[in-house]
Amino acid sequence: MKELVWQEFNKSDRIVTKRKSFKTEEAMQKFVEKLTEKDNFYTILATR
């Protein structure tokens, strides 16, 4: 399994850390593409 950890701004403009697991590398890449287009996205912290 692949895992992604990122940070984004919540509705109160505070940075929150989130984590999500994926079965394939392809699924993770597709999610990252959509994630980086969001207005509240801040940064990707780690992948494994």
Sequence and secondary structure as in RCSB ss.txt:
>XXXX:A:sequence
MKELVWQEFNKSDRIVTKRKSFKTEEAMQKFVEKLTEKDNFYTILATR
>XXXX:A:secstr
 EEEEEEEE TTS EEEEEEEESSHHHHHHHHHHHHTSTTEEEEEEE 
